[in-house]
Amino acid sequence: MDIQRDDQNLNQILLEETFYVLTKKNCVFKVRLTRQGLHLIKESELNFKEQVIPIRDIVGCRCLRSKKQSKRCVCQSITRSTSLEVVEETSGDLDVNDTSAYLYIYAYLFQDTKAASKKRERTIITLRFRSFDKFEDNNREAQRWRTIIKKLIKGDIVTNSTILEFSSSQKHRESRKLLVLCNPKSGSGRAKELFQDKVAPVLEEAEIPFDMYLTKHSNYAREFVRSNNLFQWTGIITVGGDGIFYEVLNGLFERSDWSEVIKSIPVGVIPGGSGNGLARSIAHYYGEPYLPSPTLPAALAIVRNHYAPMDLVRIETTTQIIFSFLSVGWGLLSDIDIESEKLRILGGQRFTIWSLARLIGLRSYGGKLWYLPAEVPLVDPKENLIFSNNIGSNTDLPTEVNLETKGRARVDSWYSANSRRSAYFSATGSSYQSTAEEAVADGGVNSSPQEKPRMYGPASQIPGLMAPVPSDWKCISGRFVLVHACYQSHLGGDLLFAPDATLNDGRIWLLIVQAGASRSQLLHFLLGLSTGAHATSKSFEGLVQLIPVNAFRIEPDMSEEGYMTVDGELVDYGPIQAEVFPSLCRVMVP
Ligand SMILES: Nc1ncnc2c1ncn2[C@@H]1O[C@H](COP(=O)(O)OP(=O)(O)OP(=O)(O)O)[C@@H](O)[C@H]1O
């Protein structure tokens, strides 16, 4: 019953208007706005067709006016079609003869024709309000639609009384401002361009301002978040790989006000590095198409104002405390990650080549592994694995839809609104801080790098690293090819490590491969990591264990040398322990 009421609520008509397509005789569109989305209902003499643009696919909308046409050159063909150019209503360049108000609605439609070809397509719907003689009246109508659409995108409650409230001249004002920290050296060194070309345009469409800082050196982002007043921003975005996110996260825990910050300021990630495990995992949990445009689900996550709690893992080594969001590694996978650094120039292929090299010169490491098995799952992972809100848009919309209200005689030859080709308007108040400029907003970033900052964060619930392990922990001792823990589904863009993991399942997924496996078995295991087959296929039984745990400790044989990594970053080789803190921070999700 509740569901039915919800459905009715979703389909309640909030706004409705009739528009016309003047190029097609007698083609009338009824456009309705409901909590579910924008309904384009085509009514012609012969048929009736409804297409819905779900609210969750809409990133933003803006009201514009048509631009004054530049004077015709005498040599210009009079038959050349003039495309509509639009400007802000405050522009001195507007066409005063056209009193229409144009509402541009930007959407990224989810298309799920075949499971293999899920994708999002950018579409612009243009509604031309022209029923009144005066621009002010047309604009009031357009602004009313814009305000309500923006409220729905943000997830605000829209009632009949709020609609009335916004039918006056009240305009939507954006209250968000983001801090963007970009590592220009990550991946192939194109993270800044990636942000400017792929993400900034979506933020502009959503009219979300941001301040962007480029990191100048390793640990820059960490120092930045540790020492600046973060409350001037409503969210922090990292652009780069998992390394820059790791810096930001640990910088947050070096603040005495960490608890308030992680509760009130969500973090988001734009994948631009060579290791993008977190971004890939978030797209996976929410059923968002990741390839060929990995930045799009991340950009949508930022504009949608949706946050989800994420587990963090507190790591203790003999020298430091770390807060980790992705992984702890010892053995084969860490060796490949760290030692292939010297082949960086090869891009992603470095991992494949070094995997083969490491299989030929296979190593194992002696030591002890203790773990505390996870109790009954906090949530059923199967229920939670893919949480997709994607309503297939069921649309066959072109990339532009231009509709107008009936009204005054046409004053221009209309069509071709902003499209993929369009230049973007600058978002109000956004700033780019170049590498040449001082990035220090509050003057604190470069202060005393020698001083080791204190790590705050929640207190450990398990005995310290040097204390005996509790009796209910299990122990495996011997030689290991690898022990790798991960708390996300994906360890990297194409490594499906823990197929059942979710953002906040309260679990660490511990992968154990003991010595004794043949090279060919290990080759199959490494190949299986790309699809998750290592965890699901029976052929790996006895070779590979994937155990959900709440905490673990590794004590390597210190007479041997090796690598240990946390979130892909090298840490001191030696005893290490980890415990999960469920839902400790909030991340932006699509
Ligand atoms: N301006 C900079 N110059 C050099 N190194 C930087 C700079 N900014 C950040 N770093 C360091 O680069 C490291 C890797 O960053 P990131 O994860 O963003 O990219 P990546 O390509 O995925 O890296 P990797 O493949 O090494 O994990 C981080 O540990 C960070 O400390």
The ligand as an SDF file (V2000), in Angstrom:
LIG
                    3D

 31 33  0  0  0  0  0  0  0  0999 V2000
   52.4550   17.5190   -7.8890 N   0  0  0  0  0  0  0  0  0  0  0  0
   52.9050   16.3140   -7.5630 C   0  0  0  0  0  0  0  0  0  0  0  0
   54.1150   15.8890   -7.9950 N   0  0  0  0  0  0  0  0  0  0  0  0
   54.5530   14.6540   -7.6960 C   0  0  0  0  0  0  0  0  0  0  0  0
   53.8660   13.7370   -6.9570 N   0  0  0  0  0  0  0  0  0  0  0  0
   52.6580   14.1110   -6.5100 C   0  0  0  0  0  0  0  0  0  0  0  0
   52.1120   15.4000   -6.7920 C   0  0  0  0  0  0  0  0  0  0  0  0
   50.8970   15.4800   -6.2330 N   0  0  0  0  0  0  0  0  0  0  0  0
   50.6830   14.2920   -5.6130 C   0  0  0  0  0  0  0  0  0  0  0  0
   51.7380   13.4700   -5.7760 N   0  0  0  0  0  0  0  0  0  0  0  0
   51.8960   12.0830   -5.2980 C   0  0  0  0  0  0  0  0  0  0  0  0
   51.5760   11.2080   -6.3890 O   0  0  0  0  0  0  0  0  0  0  0  0
   51.1930    9.9560   -5.8350 C   0  0  0  0  0  0  0  0  0  0  0  0
   50.2950    9.1920   -6.7890 C   0  0  0  0  0  0  0  0  0  0  0  0
   49.1460    9.9250   -7.0000 O   0  0  0  0  0  0  0  0  0  0  0  0
   47.7980    9.3600   -7.5960 P   0  0  0  0  0  0  0  0  0  0  0  0
   47.3480    8.1820   -6.8590 O   0  0  0  0  0  0  0  0  0  0  0  0
   46.8930   10.5370   -7.6810 O   0  0  0  0  0  0  0  0  0  0  0  0
   48.1520    8.9350   -9.0760 O   0  0  0  0  0  0  0  0  0  0  0  0
   48.3830    7.5080   -9.7100 P   0  0  0  0  0  0  0  0  0  0  0  0
   48.7520    7.7430  -11.1300 O   0  0  0  0  0  0  0  0  0  0  0  0
   47.2320    6.5990   -9.4880 O   0  0  0  0  0  0  0  0  0  0  0  0
   49.6000    7.0410   -8.9080 O   0  0  0  0  0  0  0  0  0  0  0  0
   50.1640    5.5870   -8.6750 P   0  0  0  0  0  0  0  0  0  0  0  0
   50.0080    4.8350   -9.9500 O   0  0  0  0  0  0  0  0  0  0  0  0
   51.5820    5.8790   -8.3000 O   0  0  0  0  0  0  0  0  0  0  0  0
   49.3520    5.0360   -7.5450 O   0  0  0  0  0  0  0  0  0  0  0  0
   50.5360   10.2630   -4.5220 C   0  0  0  0  0  0  0  0  0  0  0  0
   51.0330    9.4100   -3.5490 O   0  0  0  0  0  0  0  0  0  0  0  0
   50.9140   11.6950   -4.2250 C   0  0  0  0  0  0  0  0  0  0  0  0
   51.5930   11.8020   -3.0030 O   0  0  0  0  0  0  0  0  0  0  0  0
  1  2  1  0
  2  3  1  0
  2  7  2  0
  3  4  2  0
  4  5  1  0
  5  6  2  0
  6  7  1  0
  6 10  1  0
  7  8  1  0
  8  9  2  0
  9 10  1  0
 10 11  1  0
 11 12  1  0
 11 30  1  0
 12 13  1  0
 13 14  1  0
 13 28  1  0
 14 15  1  0
 15 16  1  0
 16 17  2  0
 16 18  1  0
 16 19  1  0
 19 20  1  0
 20 21  2  0
 20 22  1  0
 20 23  1  0
 23 24  1  0
 24 25  2  0
 24 26  1  0
 24 27  1  0
 28 29  1  0
 28 30  1  0
 30 31  1  0
M  END
$$$$
